[in-house]
Amino acid sequence: MFSRYKKTKDVAVAAAPQDAAPAAEAPEKPAATAGPKRVAMAKQPARAAPEDKEKKRKERLGEIKLELHRALLDNLNLSALDQAGEGELREEIGDIVNDTLTERGIVLNREERRTINRELYDEVKGLGPLETLLKDETVSDILVNGPHQIFVEQNGKLSLSDVTFKDEKHLMRIIDKIVSAVGRRVDESNPYVDARLADGSRFNAMVPPIAVDGSLVSIRKFKKDKLGIDDLVQFGAFTEEMAVYLQAAVSTRLNLIVSGGTGSGKTTTLNALSSFIDNAERILTIEDTAELQLQQTHVGRMESRPPNVEGKGAVTPRDCLKNALRMRPDRIIVGETRGEEVIDMLQAMNTGHDGSMTTIHANSARDGVARLENMIAMAGIEMPLKAMRSQISSAVNLIVQASRLQDGSRRMTSITEITGMEGDVISMQEIFRFQRVGLTPDNKIIGHFTATGVRSAYSERFRMWGFDLPPSIYEPFRGE
């Protein structure tokens, strides 16, 4: 397979000097026919040579690594690996690698040997090529599109990494290693799976034949050091005034929804807001994959479970939520509401579990309310629209909108209060918003946070609970 591609590359590189001559004569041609595109095309072959050389070097190292991996399987006592320490195992792998290279007359420099040893250790004890990306603190998401294409998200931007798997079989071996560790399986009859890595990272995979061009894997990395309110203010996610307002809202037990798109920072925001909850309260959390990192003393964590191979044994978020209501919680935090559990969530918020929180996928506060209505309808409950909206308006007090902007930055773009009903319409008022002004030459968002000038409908509640917020925090931003 690869020989055909190598041949094509070799021809392209060999042809580069011949192509250089017409490029040199380009200035003599009419200006209308020459142009920036032609110059860019002339430069392309010049870059192909080192890229091709590096590709061949990686292919060579990959072939050597595959050979050494077979030697490891022949020589290592796999049943004793669990008891072996890291240093001991690395030393053993190093010895086997040295012996195998000497036997087969393969010469590698010191850096190549170090790389081979590290990658082989990752194959034996870790997750192969993914291990390097999992250890990189700057990487927040890992997205695998088949064995030869792995994208990573860093600072809110996606880029193609130079990490690859050897082939689809290699990728499948790593997927099987992950899912078998948590008692799941993935194959043609069950082609997709959700799991959690040992460090808490969220893992999802879909394999052929459903994944057409090779297995698809996405990993949302688990952050060991959770971001607090001070960190988010420092990073510019929102302002100190907004933080003071949110502290009052959470501490006085307003029911709160964090709304936003995928990767907008909903869970991070929910984690940060939970820091305002009093340590004496009993909190129960319900998630599909446990990601919340609450620091309070009295926290009970629940995780839903998919059905087994026979289609039995499923525990849905709604099952967890129904059971949580019998466990005397002060607050219930649902990692994400996306289905029929919305009914029980709203009822919990309406029946004495004030201060409960959840996240939903929506692009604005008004869209968030519409999503709640749609989820109630999808649950199959026949309810008049006005009654449905009345239930939502009495249950939800605050919607915090988190967004990922086009430059990759995450901002709390809106804080909106739900104040009741006006006829058949839910009444809402925006307290804070992020105002976009423009773009810098390098496509960075220019903007500022501002209050809308509307005083909170819960000001009296804040004052009664000891949070007498100054009127100045509701004053609009007056920049130059």
C-alpha positions in Angstrom: 0.0 0.0 0.0 2.7 2.5 1.1 5.1 1.7 -1.8 2.7 3.2 -4.2 2.6 6.5 -2.3 6.3 6.5 -1.8 6.8 6.2 -5.5 4.5 9.2 -6.2 6.3 11.3 -3.7 9.7 10.4 -5.1 8.6 11.4 -8.6 7.3 14.7 -7.3 10.6 15.5 -5.5 12.7 14.5 -8.4 10.7 16.7 -10.7 11.2 19.8 -8.4 14.4 21.0 -10.1 12.8 20.9 -13.5 9.8 22.8 -12.3 12.1 25.5 -10.8 13.2 26.8 -14.3 9.8 28.0 -15.4 9.3 29.6 -12.0 12.5 31.6 -12.5 11.3 32.9 -15.9 7.9 33.9 -14.4 8.7 37.7 -14.2 9.1 37.9 -18.0 5.5 36.8 -18.5 2.7 39.3 -18.5 1.6 40.5 -15.1 -1.9 39.5 -15.7 -1.0 35.8 -16.0 1.4 35.8 -13.0 0.3 36.3 -9.5 0.4 35.3 -5.8 -1.0 31.8 -6.5 1.6 31.0 -9.1 4.4 31.9 -6.7 2.9 29.8 -3.9 2.7 26.8 -6.3 6.3 27.2 -7.2 7.3 27.1 -3.5 5.4 24.0 -2.7 7.8 21.4 -4.1 10.7 23.0 -2.2 8.9 22.1 1.1 8.0 18.6 0.0 11.6 17.2 0.3 12.1 17.6 4.1 8.5 16.6 4.7 8.9 13.5 2.6 12.2 12.7 4.3 10.6 13.1 7.8 7.7 10.9 6.7 10.1 8.1 5.5 12.0 8.4 8.8 8.8 8.0 10.8 7.7 5.0 8.6 11.1 3.4 9.2 10.8 3.9 13.0 7.2 2.6 12.9 8.3 -0.6 11.2 11.1 -1.0 13.7 8.7 -0.4 16.6 6.3 -3.0 15.2 9.1 -5.5 15.0 10.3 -4.7 18.6 6.7 -4.9 19.9 6.5 -8.5 18.6 9.8 -9.2 20.3 8.4 -7.8 23.6 5.3 -10.0 23.4 7.6 -13.0 22.9 9.9 -12.1 25.8 7.8 -10.3 28.4 5.9 -12.2 31.0 2.6 -10.4 30.4 0.9 -11.9 33.5 3.5 -10.4 35.8 3.2 -6.9 34.3 0.7 -5.6 36.8 3.1 -6.2 39.7 6.1 -4.6 37.9 7.1 -1.1 38.9 7.5 1.6 36.2 11.3 1.8 36.6 11.8 -1.9 36.5 9.5 -2.4 33.5 11.2 0.5 31.5 14.6 -1.2 32.3 13.4 -4.6 31.1 12.0 -3.1 27.9 15.3 -1.2 27.3 17.2 -4.5 27.6 14.9 -6.4 25.2 15.1 -3.5 22.7 18.9 -3.4 22.8 19.2 -7.2 22.4 16.8 -7.3 19.5 18.4 -4.3 17.7 21.9 -5.9 18.1 20.6 -9.3 16.8 19.0 -7.8 13.7 21.8 -5.4 13.0 19.6 -2.3 13.3 21.4 0.9 14.1 19.6 3.8 15.8 20.9 7.0 17.4 20.4 7.8 21.1 17.3 10.0 20.5 15.6 7.3 18.3 16.3 4.7 20.9 14.8 6.9 23.6 11.8 7.5 21.5 11.3 3.8 20.7 11.7 2.8 24.4 9.1 5.4 25.4 6.6 4.4 22.8 7.0 0.7 23.5 6.4 1.4 27.2 3.2 3.3 26.3 2.1 0.4 24.1 2.6 -2.1 27.0 1.2 0.0 29.9 -0.5 3.0 28.4 -2.6 3.9 25.4 0.0 3.8 22.7 0.3 6.9 20.6 -2.5 8.7 22.6 -0.3 8.6 25.7 1.8 11.5 24.7 -1.3 13.7 24.0 -2.9 12.6 27.3 0.1 13.8 29.2 0.2 17.2 27.4 -1.4 19.7 29.7 -2.1 22.1 26.9 -4.4 19.6 25.0 -8.0 19.7 26.1 -9.6 17.4 23.4 -8.2 14.6 21.3 -10.2 13.7 18.1 -9.2 10.6 16.1 -10.5 10.3 12.5 -9.1 6.9 11.5 -5.6 5.7 12.3 -3.7 8.4 10.3 -5.4 11.6 11.4 -5.5 12.8 15.0 -6.6 16.3 15.8 -6.1 18.1 19.1 -7.6 21.2 20.7 -5.3 23.6 22.3 -6.4 27.1 23.5 -9.7 26.6 21.9 -8.3 25.9 18.4 -8.2 22.6 16.6 -5.0 21.5 14.8 -3.7 18.3 13.2 -1.1 16.6 15.3 1.9 14.6 14.0 0.8 11.6 16.1 -0.6 8.6 14.2 -1.4 4.9 14.6 0.2 2.4 12.3 -3.1 1.1 11.0 -6.7 0.4 11.9 -5.8 -2.8 13.7 -3.4 -0.8 15.9 -6.2 1.7 16.7 -8.7 -1.0 17.4 -6.3 -2.6 19.9 -6.1 0.6 21.9 -9.9 1.1 21.8 -10.4 -2.5 23.1 -7.8 -1.9 25.8 -9.8 1.2 27.0 -13.3 -0.2 26.9 -12.4 -3.7 28.4 -10.9 -1.9 31.4 -14.3 -0.6 32.3 -16.2 -3.8 31.5 -17.5 -2.6 28.1 -17.0 -4.0 24.6 -17.2 -2.6 21.1 -17.5 -4.5 17.8 -19.6 -4.8 14.7 -22.7 -5.8 16.7 -22.2 -2.9 19.2 -20.3 -0.3 17.2 -20.2 2.6 19.6 -19.3 3.0 23.2 -18.9 5.6 26.0 -16.3 5.0 28.7 -14.1 6.8 31.2 -10.3 6.6 31.3 -8.5 5.9 34.5 -7.8 9.7 35.0 -11.5 10.6 34.6 -11.3 11.7 30.9 -14.4 11.1 28.9 -14.0 8.6 26.0 -16.3 7.9 23.1 -15.6 5.6 20.1 -17.4 4.5 17.0 -15.9 1.7 14.9 -16.5 0.3 11.4 -18.7 -0.4 9.6 -20.6 2.6 11.1 -17.4 4.6 11.0 -16.7 4.5 7.3 -13.0 5.7 7.0 -11.7 4.1 10.2 -12.6 4.2 13.9 -13.7 7.6 15.3 -12.5 8.4 18.8 -13.1 11.5 20.9 -11.5 12.1 24.3 -12.5 15.1 26.5 -9.6 15.3 28.9 -10.2 15.6 32.6 -8.5 18.5 34.2 -6.7 17.6 37.5 -6.6 21.3 38.6 -10.1 22.6 38.3 -10.6 26.3 37.4 -12.1 28.4 40.2 -14.0 31.6 40.0 -10.8 33.7 40.4 -9.1 31.8 37.6 -12.1 32.4 35.2 -12.1 36.1 36.1 -8.4 36.3 35.5 -8.8 34.6 32.1 -11.5 37.1 31.1 -14.4 34.6 31.0 -16.4 37.1 33.0 -15.9 40.1 35.4 -15.6 40.6 39.1 -19.0 42.2 39.2 -20.6 39.2 37.5 -18.8 36.9 40.0 -20.2 38.9 42.9 -23.7 38.6 41.4 -23.3 34.8 40.8 -22.0 34.3 44.3 -25.2 35.9 45.6 -27.4 33.9 43.3 -25.9 30.5 44.2 -25.6 31.3 47.9 -29.3 32.3 48.1 -30.2 29.1 46.4 -31.6 30.3 43.1 -32.2 27.4 40.6 -29.6 27.8 37.9 -29.1 26.5 34.3 -25.8 26.8 32.5 -26.5 26.9 28.8 -24.1 26.7 25.9 -22.8 24.7 22.9 -20.4 21.8 22.8 -17.0 22.8 24.2 -18.2 26.2 25.4 -17.2 25.5 29.0 -20.5 24.6 30.6 -19.1 21.9 33.0 -16.1 24.2 33.9 -18.6 27.0 34.7 -20.8 24.6 36.8 -17.8 23.4 38.7 -16.7 27.0 39.5 -20.2 28.1 40.5 -20.5 25.1 42.9 -17.7 26.6 45.0 -20.2 29.1 46.3 -22.3 26.3 47.9 -22.2 26.1 51.7 -20.1 23.2 53.0 -23.0 22.2 55.3 -25.4 21.3 52.5 -26.0 17.8 51.2 -25.4 17.7 47.4 -26.2 14.9 45.0 -24.7 14.9 41.5 -26.0 12.9 38.5 -23.9 12.5 35.3 -23.5 10.3 32.3 -19.7 10.4 32.8 -18.5 11.7 36.2 -16.7 15.0 35.5 -17.8 17.4 38.2 -15.2 18.1 40.9 -17.1 19.4 43.9 -15.0 20.4 46.9 -17.7 20.3 49.5 -17.7 17.7 52.3 -21.2 16.2 51.8 -21.4 15.1 48.2 -23.0 12.0 46.8 -22.0 11.2 43.1 -24.1 9.1 40.8 -23.3 7.9 37.2 -25.8 6.5 34.7 -25.1 3.2 33.0 -25.9 2.1 29.4 -27.5 -1.3 28.7 -25.3 -4.4 28.6 -24.8 -6.7 25.5 -28.2 -8.2 26.0 -29.9 -4.8 26.2 -30.5 -5.0 29.9 -29.2 -3.4 33.0 -29.5 0.3 31.8 -29.7 2.9 34.5 -30.8 6.3 33.0 -30.2 9.8 34.4 -34.0 9.8 35.2 -33.6 6.6 37.3 -30.8 8.3 39.2 -32.8 11.5 39.6 -35.9 9.7 40.9 -33.8 7.9 43.4 -31.9 11.0 44.4 -35.2 12.7 45.5 -35.6 9.9 48.2 -32.1 10.6 49.6 -32.8 13.9 51.3 -30.7 16.2 49.1 -30.4 19.9 49.8 -29.3 20.5 46.2 -29.3 18.3 43.1 -26.8 18.9 40.3 -27.4 17.2 37.0 -24.3 17.2 34.8 -26.4 17.6 31.6 -30.1 17.5 31.0 -30.9 16.2 27.5 -34.0 14.0 27.7 -37.0 12.9 29.8 -35.2 13.5 33.1 -36.0 17.2 32.6 -39.5 16.5 34.1 -38.0 15.2 37.4 -35.4 18.0 37.4 -38.0 20.7 37.1 -40.2 19.0 39.8 -37.2 18.8 42.1 -36.5 22.5 41.6 -40.2 23.2 42.4 -40.5 21.0 45.4 -38.0 22.2 48.0 -34.6 21.4 46.4 -33.8 25.1 45.8 -30.3 25.9 44.5 -30.3 22.9 42.1 -28.2 23.3 38.9 -27.9 21.7 35.5 -26.5 22.3 32.0 -28.3 22.2 28.6 -27.2 22.6 25.0 -28.6 25.9 23.7 -27.3 29.0 21.9 -29.1 31.6 24.0 -31.2 31.9 27.2 -34.4 32.1 25.1 -33.3 29.0 23.1 -32.6 27.3 26.4 -36.2 27.7 27.5 -37.4 26.4 24.2 -35.1 23.4 24.6 -36.7 22.7 28.0 -40.1 22.8 26.4 -39.0 20.4 23.6 -37.5 17.9 26.1 -40.8 17.9 28.0 -42.7 17.2 24.8 -40.2 14.5 23.8 -40.8 12.8 27.2 -44.3 12.0 25.9 -46.1 14.0 28.6 -49.4 15.7 27.4 -49.3 19.1 28.9 -50.8 22.4 27.8 -48.2 24.9 26.6 -49.1 27.4 29.2 -48.9 24.9 32.0 -45.5 23.7 30.7 -44.1 27.3 30.6 -45.6 28.0 34.0 -43.7 25.0 35.4 -40.4 26.2 33.8 -40.8 29.8 34.9 -41.4 28.8 38.5 -38.6 26.2 38.6 -35.8 28.1 36.8 -34.5 31.4 38.2 -31.3 32.1 36.3 -29.8 31.1 32.9 -26.0 31.6 32.5 -25.0 31.5 28.8 -21.5 30.2 28.0 -20.1 30.5 24.5 -17.0 29.6 22.6 -16.2 32.5 20.3 -14.6 32.3 16.8 -11.1 33.0 18.2 -11.4 30.0 20.5 -11.9 32.0 23.7 -14.7 31.1 26.1 -16.9 33.8 27.5 -20.0 34.0 29.8 -21.9 36.0 27.1 -25.1 36.5 29.1 -26.7 36.2 32.5 -30.5 36.2 32.3 -33.2 36.1 35.0 -36.5 34.4 34.5 -39.1 36.6 36.4 -42.4 34.8 35.7 -45.1 34.8 33.1 -46.7 37.5 31.0 -49.8 35.8 29.5 -48.5 32.7 27.7 -44.9 34.0 27.4 -42.1 33.4 29.9 -40.8 36.8 31.1 -37.0 37.2 31.1 -34.6 40.0 31.7 -30.9 40.1 30.9 -28.6 41.5 33.7 -25.1 41.1 32.1 -23.9 40.5 28.6 -20.7 40.4 26.6 -20.7 43.2 24.0 -18.6 42.5 20.9 -16.9 45.5 19.3 -14.8 44.0 16.5 -11.8 41.9 15.5 -8.0 42.5 15.7 -5.9 41.8 12.6 -5.1 38.4 13.9 -8.8 37.5 14.4 -9.0 38.0 18.1 -12.4 39.1 19.5 -12.5 42.7 20.8 -15.3 43.3 23.3 -16.2 44.0 26.9 -18.6 42.8 29.5 -21.4 45.2 30.6 -24.4 45.3 32.8 -27.7 46.1 31.0 -28.8 48.7 33.6 -31.6 46.4 34.7 -31.7 45.8 38.5 -32.0 42.2 39.6 -35.5 40.9 40.4 -33.9 39.0 43.3 -32.3 42.0 44.9 -34.5 41.8 47.9 -33.8 38.1 48.3 -30.1 38.8 48.1 -30.5 41.5 50.9 -32.5 39.2 53.1 -29.8 36.5 52.9 -27.0 39.0 53.7 -25.8 39.9 50.1 -26.6 43.6 49.8 -25.1 44.2 46.3 -24.2 47.8 45.5 -26.4 49.4 42.8 -23.2 50.2 40.8 -22.8 46.6 39.6 -25.9 47.0 37.5 -24.6 50.2 35.8 -23.8 49.7 32.1 -20.2 49.9 30.9 -19.2 53.4 29.8 -15.9 53.0 27.8 -14.3 55.6 25.5 
